[in-house]
Amino acid sequence: MNNKNLHQRVQVCRSLLSLMDYEHLWTAEGPTAEAKKFLDQYGGPMSNPQWILYQVVWFVWGRPAEVKLQEVMQLPAPYSELVLTLLTAMLAGPAAVDAWLNRLQDALQTSKARPTKLRRLA
């Protein structure tokens, strides 16, 4: 990210992971051993859309991105928009990332606007 604010990076990572019920993979200090294991296993039990979003999480954390823009654009709605607006916020700086986090939290609290959680595809 454009800043070294550990707390903000953790918040963004956990928020993205919460969309797929994987927020337990990140602590206040960063990724867990299990999170690193999933990364080494190319997502392990995750579906392809989850793996793409998971790579975005690692990019936010500071790891070079291996995900292609085309893959992000093909995420189901509203996930591609969430990622693209996050990237724009990251370019703008910490205040814009905070605003992105607030919008996401508001959307998650509003049952009508709550995105469907990404689940492992059968």
Order of alpha helices (4+ residues) and beta strands (2+ residues): alpha-beta-beta-alpha-alpha-alpha-alpha-alpha
